[in-house]
Amino acid sequence: MLGVCYYPEHWPEAWWPDDALRMRDMGISFVRIGEFAWSKLEPKRGVYEWGWLDRAIEVLGKAGLKVVLGTPTATPPKWLMDEYPEIAPVDEQGNTRGFGSRRHYTFSSEVYHAESARIVEMLAKRYGNNPAIAGWQTDNEYGCHLTVLSWGKQDLNAFQNYLRKTYQTTDQLNEAWGNVFWSMDVNSFQEISLPILTVTETNPAARLDFWRFQSGQVVAYDKMQCDVIRKHSPGRFITHNFMGFFNEFDHWKLAENLDIASWDSYPVGFTQQFPFSDEEHVKWATTAHPDIASFHHDLYRGVGGGRFWVMEQQPGPVNWAPWNPVPKPGMIRLWTWEALAHGAEVVSYFRWRQAPFAQEQMHAGLNMPGLSELSVGGQEATAVGVELKQLGTLPAFQQAPVAIVYDYEASWITRIQPQGQDFRYHELVFRWYEAVRRLGLDVDFVPPGHDLKNYKLVLVPSLPLVSDQALEAFKRAEAIIIYGPRTGSKTRNFAIPEGLAPGPLRNLLGLRVTQVSSLPPGVVEQVDGKISGTAERWREYVETNSKVLARFENNDAALIQNNNHIYLSCWPDETLLHATMELLVKKTKLNITKLPPHIRLRKRGDLTFVFNYGTKSWAIPKGKKLVMGGPKVPPQGLTIWRN
């Protein structure tokens, strides 16, 4: 259940056996290696140095460790970049993003596809049936450092070909994009340019198609690697390590290539980057917000079809956030157990040893830069290894009572045309998730169109484009479903739907949105009725004959119900959002446990886990059969009871 990321090429070979034995003694079972090692494997074209990797895998395997071998394609070597400079990605200003860090390639490069297939095949042939190899990781953090969207000549050529296949004729493309506006009609696909560097805003339909195209390029590139690996390494799993709050490509589609989803968990770093209030940033600076990690555990469990790993777990301070505080004592242990509670099969720490050189030298590891001195995080990971042996096998996972419909295109659409500067899809979804978790409920993430059977409550924070599959799933659902602002507001071609929003959902909801208003900071509108609070950032003007549960001050409908379908026509503040979720949960008759801001619960089988992110102890309900911890959960501690 524990793993670690290891870079044998960074350390003297004499250290490897000791490292491997210490990993095993800490309770580590899996070791990820190799994902940045192309220049060590092939220092010159056609000159291969496999010996060091052969010996590293042998050392790890002899120690009883299972190896996850990464394909090294996130870092094409210098000789390859010199040979084919067109591999490099291009930014929105037309500048080449060059060699000297990582992820310096565009997914549209046919040359790089071929070179990647070549090196992946050589690895898979050599190590595919090695008994120490348990699985594979494709590449590393697709799209990190904003490298999904590239704006070079190769991207343009591939985009034009994509549009030719999608629309067949320029007449159909002109119609779909509304090119009659501002005289944007084209007469051939070669006339199409990239949707950047125009005098003012580019066509939103073109931008959405470009994003779909680039997302598809990532998926196709990953599928190429997976196909090669499966051909030469049967019986081994394949994963990819996704990232936090990263919506640049469609993870649901890419995960169709994989056996297991994984993600890289850096709760303190993500808290620093998230648009929290100043007060929240201070409050959670050294623990992370209590929902940052769990949000992604639940998301990637869904993306992985019920299976996920944490491939990189923060072991101490990191190096890449605006500020990088040291986590409070106990947090590495807490985050590890929290991942397991949310269904992680393995929690793998990044990294085994802190590197004293290069870009990540300020990033902590389980060990200090020397041979064998554990860091604070390493000591806590060791404690988890002992606790796991004592607890034994964790029970099977089960479906949650609440589902969130999560859509990557919703993120693209609302960024392409935000209408209000602070309308951020990932923030809206996170806040809805937080409100339900504060009621002690577990959550699953599902894609649009997923079967909603057996869920009691379904949250759709915003779904601008409602597909036929999503509509049918909503129609069939017996759950209470709440839809948030901008749902059903766009067609596939980024137009206002006929009859206005919510488009295909008009009959289910019994309403239409006639106007929308983005509210500047400080401008709010009061909402009262079955719930009370204020609308901020966004509100809609709705005509409806359905039941109105709450209204704005001018008597306009704010919360509307039609049978089991409910619509919230605004961005709610914390008070309004929490009141809304509590009202809906009561309608489902689910049992709720109102939690203070720093406490979270998670059920796994017959076990309930309690996590304390705060500064004060929290007493668990009386009469519980304790499995780990005590009746009072200390700050940065956890308790487990059996239901």
C-alpha positions as CSV (number, residue, x, y, z in Angstrom):
1,M,0.0,0.0,0.0
2,L,3.0,2.3,0.2
3,G,5.4,3.3,-2.6
4,V,8.1,5.8,-3.4
5,C,9.6,7.6,-6.4
6,Y,13.3,6.8,-6.8
7,Y,16.0,8.0,-9.2
8,P,18.9,5.5,-9.1
9,E,20.7,7.5,-11.8
10,H,21.0,10.4,-9.3
11,W,22.9,8.5,-6.7
12,P,26.1,6.4,-6.4
13,E,25.4,2.8,-7.3
14,A,26.9,1.6,-4.0
15,W,23.9,3.3,-2.3
16,W,21.3,1.3,-4.2
17,P,21.2,-1.9,-2.1
18,D,21.0,0.0,1.2
19,D,18.2,2.2,-0.2
20,A,16.2,-0.8,-1.4
21,L,16.5,-2.6,2.0
22,R,15.5,0.5,3.9
23,M,12.5,1.0,1.6
24,R,11.4,-2.6,2.3
25,D,11.9,-2.1,6.1
26,M,9.7,1.0,6.0
27,G,6.8,-0.9,4.6
28,I,7.3,0.3,1.0
29,S,6.2,-2.2,-1.7
30,F,6.3,-0.2,-5.0
31,V,9.0,1.9,-6.5
32,R,8.5,4.2,-9.5
33,I,11.7,4.8,-11.6
34,G,12.8,5.9,-15.0
35,E,10.4,8.6,-16.1
36,F,13.0,11.2,-16.8
37,A,16.0,9.0,-17.8
38,W,16.0,9.2,-21.6
39,S,19.4,10.9,-21.8
40,K,20.9,8.2,-19.5
41,L,19.3,5.4,-21.5
42,E,20.2,6.8,-25.0
43,P,23.0,9.4,-24.6
44,K,23.4,9.6,-28.4
45,R,21.1,8.4,-31.2
46,G,21.4,4.6,-31.4
47,V,23.8,4.4,-28.5
48,Y,22.1,2.6,-25.6
49,E,23.2,2.2,-22.0
50,W,20.8,-0.3,-20.4
51,G,23.3,-1.7,-17.8
52,W,22.6,0.8,-15.0
53,L,18.8,0.3,-15.4
54,D,19.2,-3.5,-15.5
55,R,21.1,-3.4,-12.3
56,A,18.8,-1.0,-10.6
57,I,15.7,-3.1,-11.4
58,E,17.6,-6.2,-10.2
59,V,18.6,-4.6,-6.9
60,L,15.0,-3.4,-6.2
61,G,13.5,-6.8,-7.2
62,K,15.9,-8.7,-5.0
63,A,14.8,-6.6,-2.1
64,G,11.2,-7.7,-2.7
65,L,10.1,-4.4,-4.2
66,K,7.8,-4.1,-7.2
67,V,8.8,-1.6,-9.9
68,V,6.6,0.8,-11.8
69,L,8.7,1.8,-14.8
70,G,8.0,5.2,-16.3
71,T,8.4,5.9,-20.0
72,P,11.0,8.7,-20.3
73,T,9.1,10.8,-22.9
74,A,8.5,13.9,-20.7
75,T,12.1,14.9,-21.2
76,P,13.4,14.4,-24.8
77,P,17.2,14.6,-24.8
78,K,19.2,17.5,-26.2
79,W,20.5,15.5,-29.2
80,L,17.0,14.8,-30.3
81,M,15.9,18.4,-29.9
82,D,18.9,19.5,-32.0
83,E,18.1,16.9,-34.6
84,Y,14.4,17.9,-34.8
85,P,13.9,21.4,-33.3
86,E,10.3,21.4,-34.5
87,I,9.5,19.0,-31.6
88,A,9.5,22.0,-29.2
89,P,6.1,23.6,-28.2
90,V,5.3,27.2,-29.0
91,D,3.6,29.6,-26.7
92,E,0.7,32.0,-27.5
93,Q,3.1,34.8,-28.4
94,G,4.8,32.6,-31.0
95,N,7.9,32.0,-28.9
96,T,9.5,28.5,-29.0
97,R,9.7,27.0,-25.5
98,G,13.1,25.5,-25.6
99,F,15.3,22.8,-24.1
100,G,16.6,23.1,-20.5
101,S,13.8,21.9,-18.2
102,R,11.1,19.3,-19.1
103,R,7.9,18.8,-21.2
104,H,9.6,20.5,-24.1
105,Y,7.5,18.9,-26.9
106,T,4.2,19.4,-28.7
107,F,1.7,16.6,-28.9
108,S,1.2,17.4,-32.6
109,S,4.8,16.5,-33.7
110,E,4.7,13.4,-35.9
111,V,8.4,13.1,-35.4
112,Y,8.0,13.0,-31.7
113,H,5.3,10.5,-31.9
114,A,7.6,8.2,-33.8
115,E,10.6,8.8,-31.5
116,S,8.4,8.2,-28.5
117,A,7.1,5.0,-29.9
118,R,10.6,3.9,-30.6
119,I,12.0,4.4,-27.1
120,V,8.9,3.0,-25.4
121,E,9.0,-0.1,-27.6
122,M,12.7,-0.7,-26.7
123,L,11.9,-0.3,-23.0
124,A,8.8,-2.6,-23.2
125,K,10.7,-5.3,-25.2
126,R,13.6,-5.3,-22.7
127,Y,11.7,-5.1,-19.5
128,G,8.1,-6.1,-20.4
129,N,8.4,-9.6,-18.9
130,N,10.9,-8.8,-16.1
131,P,9.4,-10.3,-12.9
132,A,10.2,-7.2,-11.0
133,I,8.1,-5.0,-13.2
134,A,4.6,-4.7,-11.8
135,G,3.3,-1.9,-14.0
136,W,4.1,1.1,-16.2
137,Q,3.5,4.9,-16.0
138,T,3.2,6.6,-19.3
139,D,5.2,9.8,-19.6
140,N,4.8,12.2,-16.6
141,E,2.1,14.8,-15.8
142,Y,0.8,15.4,-19.3
143,G,0.3,19.1,-19.9
144,C,2.3,20.3,-16.8
145,H,3.6,23.9,-17.2
146,L,0.8,24.7,-19.6
147,T,2.0,22.4,-22.4
148,V,-1.3,21.0,-23.7
149,L,-2.0,24.0,-25.9
150,S,0.8,24.6,-28.4
151,W,0.7,27.3,-31.1
152,G,3.3,26.3,-33.7
153,K,3.2,25.3,-37.4
154,Q,2.8,21.7,-36.7
155,D,-0.1,22.4,-34.4
156,L,-1.8,24.5,-37.1
157,N,-1.4,21.8,-39.7
158,A,-2.8,19.1,-37.4
159,F,-5.6,21.4,-36.4
160,Q,-6.6,22.0,-40.0
161,N,-6.6,18.3,-40.7
162,Y,-8.8,17.8,-37.6
163,L,-11.3,20.4,-38.8
164,R,-11.3,18.8,-42.3
165,K,-12.3,15.5,-40.8
166,T,-14.8,17.0,-38.4
167,Y,-16.6,19.3,-40.7
168,Q,-15.9,17.9,-44.2
169,T,-16.6,21.2,-45.9
170,T,-15.8,24.8,-45.1
171,D,-19.5,25.7,-45.5
172,Q,-20.3,23.4,-42.6
173,L,-17.5,24.9,-40.6
174,N,-18.5,28.5,-41.3
175,E,-22.0,27.6,-40.2
176,A,-20.9,25.9,-37.0
177,W,-18.5,28.7,-36.0
178,G,-20.9,31.5,-37.0
179,N,-18.2,32.9,-39.3
180,V,-20.6,35.3,-40.9
181,F,-20.0,37.4,-37.9
182,W,-17.2,39.9,-38.5
183,S,-16.6,38.5,-42.0
184,M,-14.7,35.5,-40.7
185,D,-15.7,33.1,-43.5
186,V,-13.0,30.9,-44.9
187,N,-13.0,29.2,-48.4
188,S,-10.5,26.4,-47.6
189,F,-9.2,24.6,-44.5
190,Q,-5.7,26.0,-45.4
191,E,-7.1,29.5,-44.7
192,I,-7.8,28.6,-41.0
193,S,-5.4,30.1,-38.6
194,L,-4.8,29.4,-34.9
195,P,-7.2,31.3,-32.6
196,I,-4.6,33.6,-31.1
197,L,-2.9,37.0,-31.7
198,T,-5.9,38.7,-33.1
199,V,-6.7,42.4,-32.5
200,T,-9.5,41.5,-30.0
201,E,-11.3,38.3,-28.9
202,T,-11.0,35.3,-31.1
203,N,-14.0,33.3,-32.1
204,P,-15.1,31.2,-29.1
205,A,-16.3,28.3,-31.2
206,A,-12.9,28.1,-32.9
207,R,-11.2,28.2,-29.5
208,L,-13.4,25.4,-28.1
209,D,-12.7,23.3,-31.2
210,F,-8.9,24.0,-30.8
211,W,-9.1,22.8,-27.2
212,R,-11.0,19.7,-28.1
213,F,-8.4,19.0,-30.8
214,Q,-5.5,19.4,-28.5
215,S,-7.1,17.3,-25.8
216,G,-7.6,14.6,-28.4
217,Q,-3.9,14.9,-29.3
218,V,-2.9,14.1,-25.7
219,V,-5.3,11.1,-25.6
220,A,-3.9,9.8,-28.9
221,Y,-0.3,10.2,-27.8
222,D,-1.0,8.3,-24.6
223,K,-2.9,5.5,-26.4
224,M,0.1,5.0,-28.7
225,Q,2.3,4.4,-25.7
226,C,-0.3,2.1,-24.0
227,D,-0.6,0.0,-27.2
228,V,3.1,-0.5,-27.4
229,I,3.4,-1.5,-23.8
230,R,0.5,-3.9,-23.9
231,K,2.0,-5.6,-26.9
232,H,5.3,-6.4,-25.2
233,S,4.4,-6.4,-21.5
234,P,1.2,-8.4,-21.0
235,G,-0.3,-8.7,-17.5
236,R,1.2,-5.5,-16.2
237,F,-1.0,-2.5,-15.3
238,I,-0.6,0.9,-17.0
239,T,-1.2,4.2,-15.3
240,H,-0.6,7.9,-15.8
241,N,0.0,10.5,-13.0
242,F,-2.5,13.3,-13.3
243,M,-2.3,16.6,-11.4
244,G,-4.4,18.7,-9.1
245,F,-6.9,21.3,-10.4
246,F,-5.7,20.6,-13.9
247,N,-8.4,20.7,-16.6
248,E,-6.5,21.3,-19.8
249,F,-7.5,18.0,-21.4
250,D,-10.3,15.5,-20.9
251,H,-9.1,13.0,-18.2
252,W,-12.1,10.8,-18.6
253,K,-11.2,10.1,-22.2
254,L,-7.5,9.6,-21.6
255,A,-8.3,7.2,-18.7
256,E,-10.0,4.8,-21.2
257,N,-6.4,3.9,-22.2
258,L,-5.4,3.1,-18.6
259,D,-5.9,0.3,-16.0
260,I,-5.5,2.6,-13.0
261,A,-5.6,6.4,-12.6
262,S,-3.0,8.0,-10.4
263,W,-2.4,11.6,-9.3
264,D,0.3,13.7,-7.7
265,S,-0.9,15.0,-4.3
266,Y,0.7,18.2,-3.0
267,P,-2.0,19.6,-0.6
268,V,0.0,22.5,0.8
269,G,1.2,23.6,-2.7
270,F,-2.3,23.4,-4.1
271,T,-3.7,25.4,-1.2
272,Q,-1.2,28.1,-2.0
273,Q,-2.3,28.2,-5.6
274,F,-6.1,28.0,-5.1
275,P,-8.1,31.3,-5.0
276,F,-8.9,31.1,-1.3
277,S,-9.5,34.2,0.7
278,D,-6.6,35.7,2.6
279,E,-8.1,34.4,5.8
280,E,-8.3,30.8,4.4
281,H,-4.8,30.9,3.1
282,V,-3.5,31.8,6.5
283,K,-5.7,29.3,8.3
284,W,-4.7,26.3,6.1
285,A,-1.1,27.3,5.2
286,T,0.6,24.4,7.0
287,T,-2.1,21.7,6.9
288,A,-3.7,22.4,3.5
289,H,-7.5,23.0,3.2
290,P,-9.2,19.8,4.5
291,D,-10.8,19.1,1.1
292,I,-7.9,19.8,-1.3
293,A,-6.5,16.2,-1.2
294,S,-9.9,14.4,-0.8
295,F,-11.4,16.3,-3.7
296,H,-8.8,14.8,-6.0
297,H,-8.9,11.4,-4.4
298,D,-12.6,11.2,-5.2
299,L,-12.1,12.7,-8.7
300,Y,-9.3,10.3,-9.7
301,R,-11.0,7.3,-8.2
302,G,-13.9,8.2,-10.6
303,V,-11.5,8.8,-13.5
304,G,-9.9,5.5,-12.9
305,G,-13.1,3.6,-12.9
306,G,-12.9,2.9,-9.2
307,R,-9.1,2.3,-9.1
308,F,-6.5,4.9,-8.3
309,W,-3.1,5.5,-6.7
310,V,-1.4,8.5,-5.3
311,M,1.8,8.4,-7.4
312,E,3.4,11.4,-5.7
313,Q,2.6,12.3,-2.1
314,Q,4.0,15.5,-0.7
315,P,6.5,14.4,2.0
316,G,7.4,17.9,3.3
317,P,7.9,21.4,1.9
318,V,7.8,21.6,-1.9
319,N,9.6,24.1,-4.2
320,W,7.1,25.3,-6.9
321,A,4.2,27.1,-5.1
322,P,4.2,30.9,-4.4
323,W,5.2,30.1,-0.8
324,N,6.3,26.7,0.4
325,P,5.7,26.3,4.1
326,V,6.7,23.2,6.1
327,P,3.6,21.0,6.8
328,K,2.7,20.7,10.4
329,P,3.9,17.6,12.2
330,G,1.6,14.7,11.6
331,M,0.3,15.9,8.3
332,I,2.3,13.4,6.1
333,R,0.8,10.6,8.1
334,L,-2.7,12.1,8.0
335,W,-2.6,12.7,4.2
336,T,-1.4,9.1,3.7
337,W,-4.3,7.6,5.7
338,E,-6.8,10.0,4.1
339,A,-5.8,8.7,0.6
340,L,-6.2,5.1,1.7
341,A,-9.6,6.0,3.3
342,H,-10.7,7.4,-0.1
343,G,-9.8,4.2,-1.9
344,A,-6.1,4.6,-2.9
345,E,-4.5,1.3,-3.6
346,V,-1.0,2.7,-3.1
347,V,0.3,5.9,-1.7
348,S,3.7,6.6,-3.2
349,Y,5.9,9.4,-1.8
350,F,7.8,11.9,-3.9
351,R,10.7,11.3,-3.5
352,W,13.0,8.8,-1.7
353,R,15.8,11.3,-1.2
354,Q,16.0,15.1,-1.5
355,A,18.2,16.1,-4.4
356,P,20.9,18.5,-3.5
357,F,21.2,19.8,-7.1
358,A,19.1,21.2,-10.0
359,Q,15.6,22.6,-10.1
360,E,14.0,20.6,-7.3
361,Q,16.7,20.8,-4.7
362,M,14.3,22.7,-2.3
363,H,11.8,19.8,-2.6
364,A,11.8,17.5,0.4
365,G,12.1,13.7,0.3
366,L,11.6,10.9,2.7
367,N,15.4,11.2,3.3
368,M,17.7,14.1,3.6
369,P,20.2,14.6,0.7
370,G,22.8,12.2,2.4
371,L,22.9,8.5,2.5
372,S,20.4,7.4,5.1
373,E,19.0,10.2,7.3
374,L,15.2,10.2,7.4
375,S,13.4,13.5,7.1
376,V,10.4,14.4,9.3
377,G,8.2,13.1,6.5
378,G,10.2,9.9,6.3
379,Q,9.7,9.3,10.0
380,E,5.9,9.7,9.5
381,A,5.8,7.4,6.5
382,T,7.7,4.8,8.6
383,A,5.0,5.1,11.3
384,V,2.3,4.5,8.6
385,G,4.1,1.4,7.5
386,V,3.9,0.0,11.0
387,E,0.2,1.0,11.4
388,L,-0.7,-0.7,8.1
389,K,0.8,-4.0,9.3
390,Q,-1.2,-3.7,12.5
391,L,-4.5,-2.9,10.8
392,G,-4.3,-5.4,8.0
393,T,-6.3,-5.4,4.8
394,L,-8.7,-2.5,4.4
395,P,-12.3,-3.4,3.4
396,A,-13.6,-3.1,-0.1
397,F,-14.8,0.3,-1.3
398,Q,-18.5,1.1,-2.0
399,Q,-20.5,3.7,-4.0
400,A,-21.0,7.0,-2.2
401,P,-24.6,8.4,-1.8
402,V,-23.6,11.7,-3.5
403,A,-22.3,12.2,-7.0
404,I,-20.7,15.2,-8.7
405,V,-20.9,15.5,-12.5
406,Y,-17.5,16.8,-13.5
407,D,-16.9,18.0,-17.1
408,Y,-13.6,19.2,-18.6
409,E,-15.4,21.0,-21.4
410,A,-17.3,23.0,-18.8
411,S,-13.9,24.3,-17.7
412,W,-12.9,25.2,-21.2
413,I,-16.2,26.9,-22.1
414,T,-16.3,29.1,-19.0
415,R,-12.6,30.1,-19.5
416,I,-13.1,30.9,-23.1
417,Q,-16.1,33.1,-22.3
418,P,-16.1,33.8,-18.6
419,Q,-18.4,36.8,-18.8
420,G,-17.3,37.5,-15.2
421,Q,-13.6,37.6,-14.4
422,D,-14.0,35.5,-11.3
423,F,-16.2,32.8,-12.7
424,R,-13.9,29.8,-12.2
425,Y,-15.3,26.3,-12.8
426,H,-12.9,24.4,-10.6
427,E,-13.6,26.8,-7.7
428,L,-17.3,26.4,-8.1
429,V,-17.1,22.6,-8.1
430,F,-14.7,22.6,-5.2
431,R,-17.0,24.7,-3.1
432,W,-20.0,22.5,-3.8
433,Y,-17.9,19.5,-2.9
434,E,-16.8,21.2,0.4
435,A,-20.4,22.0,1.4
436,V,-21.5,18.3,1.1
437,R,-18.4,17.0,2.8
438,R,-19.1,19.4,5.7
439,L,-22.3,17.4,6.2
440,G,-20.2,14.2,6.7
441,L,-21.2,12.7,3.3
442,D,-19.0,10.8,0.9
443,V,-18.8,11.8,-2.8
444,D,-18.2,10.1,-6.1
445,F,-17.2,12.0,-9.3
446,V,-18.8,10.9,-12.6
447,P,-18.6,12.2,-16.2
448,P,-21.7,13.6,-18.0
449,G,-23.9,10.8,-19.2
450,H,-22.8,8.3,-16.5
451,D,-25.5,6.1,-15.0
452,L,-26.8,7.8,-11.9
453,K,-28.5,4.7,-10.4
454,N,-28.4,4.3,-6.6
455,Y,-27.2,7.9,-6.0
456,K,-29.4,9.9,-3.6
457,L,-28.1,13.3,-4.5
458,V,-26.4,14.4,-7.7
459,L,-24.6,17.8,-8.0
460,V,-24.1,19.5,-11.3
461,P,-22.3,22.7,-10.4
462,S,-22.2,23.9,-14.0
463,L,-22.7,22.0,-17.2
464,P,-22.9,24.5,-20.1
465,L,-23.1,21.8,-22.8
466,V,-25.6,19.1,-22.0
467,S,-25.1,16.2,-24.4
468,D,-27.8,13.8,-25.4
469,Q,-26.2,11.1,-23.2
470,A,-26.2,13.5,-20.2
471,L,-29.8,14.4,-20.8
472,E,-30.9,10.8,-20.9
473,A,-29.0,10.1,-17.7
474,F,-30.7,13.0,-15.9
475,K,-34.1,11.8,-17.1
476,R,-33.5,8.3,-15.8
477,A,-32.2,9.3,-12.5
478,E,-34.3,8.9,-9.3
479,A,-31.9,11.0,-7.3
480,I,-32.5,14.6,-6.4
481,I,-30.4,16.6,-8.9
482,I,-29.3,20.2,-8.4
483,Y,-28.0,22.2,-11.4
484,G,-25.9,25.3,-11.0
485,P,-25.5,28.5,-13.0
486,R,-24.8,28.4,-16.8
487,T,-26.0,24.8,-17.1
488,G,-27.4,24.2,-20.6
489,S,-26.3,27.6,-21.8
490,K,-24.3,26.6,-24.8
491,T,-24.6,24.3,-27.9
492,R,-21.8,22.1,-29.1
493,N,-20.8,24.9,-31.5
494,F,-20.6,27.5,-28.6
495,A,-23.9,29.2,-29.4
496,I,-26.9,30.2,-27.2
497,P,-29.4,27.3,-27.5
498,E,-32.7,27.7,-29.3
499,G,-35.2,28.8,-26.6
500,L,-32.4,30.0,-24.4
501,A,-30.8,28.2,-21.4
502,P,-31.0,25.7,-19.9
503,G,-31.3,24.3,-23.4
504,P,-32.1,20.6,-23.4
505,L,-33.1,20.8,-19.7
506,R,-35.9,23.2,-20.2
507,N,-38.7,20.6,-19.8
508,L,-37.0,18.8,-16.9
509,L,-36.6,22.1,-15.0
510,G,-39.6,24.0,-16.3
511,L,-37.8,27.3,-16.7
512,R,-35.8,29.5,-19.1
513,V,-33.0,32.0,-18.4
514,T,-33.7,35.3,-20.1
515,Q,-30.7,37.3,-18.8
516,V,-27.4,36.8,-16.9
517,S,-25.5,39.2,-14.8
518,S,-21.9,38.9,-13.6
519,L,-21.6,40.7,-10.3
520,P,-18.4,42.7,-9.6
521,P,-16.7,42.2,-6.2
522,G,-18.7,43.8,-3.5
523,V,-22.0,43.6,-5.4
524,V,-24.3,40.9,-3.9
525,E,-28.0,40.1,-4.0
526,Q,-29.9,38.7,-1.1
527,V,-31.8,35.4,-1.4
528,D,-34.5,34.3,1.0
529,G,-37.1,31.5,1.3
530,K,-36.4,27.9,2.2
531,I,-32.8,29.0,2.2
532,S,-31.1,32.3,2.9
533,G,-27.9,33.9,1.9
534,T,-26.4,36.1,-0.8
535,A,-25.6,35.6,-4.5
536,E,-22.2,36.8,-5.6
537,R,-20.2,36.8,-8.9
538,W,-23.2,35.6,-11.0
539,R,-27.0,35.6,-11.1
540,E,-29.6,34.8,-13.7
541,Y,-33.0,36.1,-14.5
542,V,-35.4,33.2,-14.8
543,E,-38.9,32.7,-16.1
544,T,-40.6,29.7,-14.5
545,N,-43.9,28.1,-13.6
546,S,-42.2,25.5,-11.4
547,K,-42.1,25.6,-7.6
548,V,-39.9,28.4,-6.3
549,L,-38.0,27.6,-3.1
550,A,-36.2,30.9,-2.7
551,R,-36.3,34.3,-4.3
552,F,-34.1,37.3,-4.8
553,E,-35.1,40.6,-3.2
554,N,-36.9,41.7,-6.4
555,N,-39.0,38.5,-6.1
556,D,-37.2,36.8,-9.0
557,A,-36.7,33.0,-8.7
558,A,-33.4,31.9,-7.2
559,L,-33.9,28.2,-6.3
560,I,-36.5,26.4,-8.5
561,Q,-37.8,22.8,-8.2
562,N,-39.6,20.7,-10.7
563,N,-40.1,17.1,-9.3
564,N,-36.6,15.8,-8.5
565,H,-34.8,18.5,-10.6
566,I,-33.7,21.7,-8.9
567,Y,-32.0,24.7,-10.3
568,L,-29.8,27.3,-8.5
569,S,-29.7,30.4,-10.6
570,C,-26.6,32.1,-9.0
571,W,-23.2,31.7,-7.6
572,P,-24.0,31.2,-3.9
573,D,-21.9,32.6,-1.0
574,E,-20.9,30.2,1.7
575,T,-24.0,30.7,3.8
576,L,-26.4,30.2,0.8
577,L,-24.5,27.2,-0.5
578,H,-24.4,25.4,2.8
579,A,-28.1,26.1,3.4
580,T,-28.9,24.8,-0.1
581,M,-27.0,21.6,0.4
582,E,-28.4,21.0,3.8
583,L,-32.0,21.5,2.4
584,L,-31.3,19.0,-0.4
585,V,-29.7,16.4,1.8
586,K,-32.7,16.5,4.1
587,K,-34.9,15.9,1.1
588,T,-32.9,12.7,0.4
589,K,-33.4,11.6,4.0
590,L,-29.7,10.8,4.2
591,N,-28.1,10.9,7.7
592,I,-25.9,13.9,8.1
593,T,-23.2,14.8,10.6
594,K,-22.6,18.6,10.7
595,L,-18.8,19.0,11.0
596,P,-16.7,21.9,12.0
597,P,-14.5,23.4,9.3
598,H,-11.4,21.4,10.3
599,I,-12.9,17.8,10.6
600,R,-13.7,15.4,7.8
601,L,-15.2,11.9,7.8
602,R,-14.7,9.1,5.2
603,K,-16.3,5.7,5.2
604,R,-14.6,2.7,3.6
605,G,-16.5,-0.5,4.0
606,D,-17.3,-0.9,7.7
607,L,-14.7,1.5,8.8
608,T,-15.1,5.3,9.4
609,F,-12.0,7.5,9.3
610,V,-11.9,10.9,11.1
611,F,-9.3,13.5,10.1
612,N,-8.5,16.6,12.1
613,Y,-6.9,19.5,10.2
614,G,-7.4,22.0,13.0
615,T,-5.8,23.2,16.2
616,K,-8.3,21.7,18.7
617,S,-9.2,18.1,19.5
618,W,-12.5,16.8,18.4
619,A,-14.6,14.2,20.3
620,I,-16.0,11.4,18.2
621,P,-19.6,10.2,18.9
622,K,-20.0,8.0,21.9
623,G,-20.3,4.2,21.7
624,K,-18.0,3.7,18.7
625,K,-15.7,0.6,18.5
626,L,-12.3,2.1,18.0
627,V,-9.8,0.5,15.6
628,M,-7.1,3.2,15.7
629,G,-6.7,6.3,17.7
630,G,-8.7,7.5,20.7
631,P,-12.2,9.0,21.4
632,K,-10.7,12.5,21.0
633,V,-9.0,13.1,17.6
634,P,-6.0,15.4,18.2
635,P,-4.9,18.1,15.9
636,Q,-3.3,16.6,12.7
637,G,-4.4,13.2,14.0
638,L,-6.9,10.6,13.0
639,T,-9.2,8.0,14.5
640,I,-10.8,5.0,12.9
641,W,-13.9,3.2,14.2
642,R,-15.8,0.2,13.0
643,N,-19.4,0.8,12.1
